[in-house]
C-alpha cells in the first residue's frame, strides 16, 4: 500500500485526534490532530503517557488507521519490540516521527 503524503500530513478532525493519557481515565490535557502536532507533543507530554500508549499499540494504530501511514506505524512497533522506555523512548520516538515527517514533506514537494 503506497502512502499518500497529503493524507498523512493533513490535520484530522478533533474527534479523530490522538489524546494523550498516562493511564486509563487519566487524560493529560494534550492532544494532536496532525503528525506535526504529534511530533511537538512527544517533547511535551509526560514520559508515562508515551510508555502507556506505546505498549498499548495506540500510536501505531492511530498513525496507521487515522493518518494512513503503515511505514511509520511499523517503525514505532519496532520501539515496542526493543522495550525502549523513559527518555530513550522520547528521543527515539521523536527521531522516528521527525525523520518520517521530513521524508513525507519532501516527497510531497517533489510531486508538485
C-alpha positions in Angstrom: 0.0 0.0 0.0 1.5 3.3 -1.0 1.3 6.2 1.4 -0.3 9.4 0.4 1.9 12.1 1.9 -1.0 14.6 1.7 -3.3 12.2 3.7 -0.6 11.5 6.3 0.3 15.2 6.7 -3.2 16.6 6.9 -4.9 17.7 10.1 -7.7 15.5 11.3 -10.9 16.5 13.0 -10.7 16.9 16.7 -12.7 13.7 17.3 -10.0 11.8 15.3 -7.1 13.4 17.1 -4.7 11.5 19.3 -5.5 12.1 23.0 -2.6 11.5 25.5 -3.3 9.7 28.7 -1.0 8.5 31.4 -3.3 5.6 32.3 -6.9 4.6 31.6 -9.1 7.6 32.6 -6.1 10.0 33.3 -6.1 12.5 30.4 -3.1 14.7 30.2 -4.9 17.6 28.6 -2.8 17.1 25.5 -3.9 16.0 22.0 -2.6 16.0 18.4 -4.6 16.4 15.3 -1.7 16.1 12.8 1.7 14.4 12.6 3.4 17.9 13.0 1.4 18.4 16.2 2.1 14.8 17.4 5.8 15.4 16.9 5.6 18.6 19.1 3.6 16.7 21.8 6.3 13.9 22.0 8.6 16.6 23.6 5.9 17.9 26.0 3.9 15.0 27.4 4.8 13.0 30.5 7.1 10.0 29.8 4.4 7.9 31.5 2.0 8.8 28.7 4.4 7.8 26.0 5.1 4.5 27.6 1.4 3.9 28.3 0.4 4.4 24.6 3.4 2.7 23.1 2.8 -0.6 25.0 -1.0 -0.5 24.2 -0.1 0.0 20.5 -2.1 3.2 20.5 0.5 5.2 18.5 0.8 2.7 15.7 -3.0 2.2 15.5 -3.6 6.0 15.2 -0.9 6.5 12.7 -1.8 3.5 10.5 -5.6 3.9 10.7 -6.2 7.6 11.1 -3.2 9.0 9.2 -2.8 6.1 6.8 1.0 5.6 7.3 1.7 1.9 7.8 5.5 2.5 7.5 5.7 4.9 10.4 3.4 2.6 12.4 5.7 -0.3 11.7 8.8 1.7 12.8 7.0 2.6 16.1 6.2 -1.0 16.6 9.9 -1.7 16.5 10.4 0.5 19.5 7.9 -1.6 21.5 9.7 -4.7 20.5 13.0 -3.2 21.7 11.3 -2.4 25.0 12.5 1.2 24.9 11.4 3.3 28.0 12.0 6.7 29.6 13.9 9.5 27.9 15.3 7.0 25.4 11.7 6.3 24.3 11.0 10.1 23.9 14.2 10.6 21.9 13.7 7.5 19.6 10.0 8.3 19.0 10.9 11.9 18.2 13.6 10.8 15.9 11.4 8.3 14.0 8.5 10.8 13.6 10.6 13.7 12.6 12.5 11.7 10.0 9.2 10.4 8.6 7.7 13.9 8.6 10.7 15.2 6.7 10.5 12.3 4.1 6.8 12.9 3.6 7.2 16.6 3.2 10.0 16.2 0.7 8.0 13.7 -1.4 5.0 16.0 -1.3 7.2 18.8 -2.6 8.7 16.5 -5.3 5.3 15.6 -6.6 4.3 19.3 -7.1 
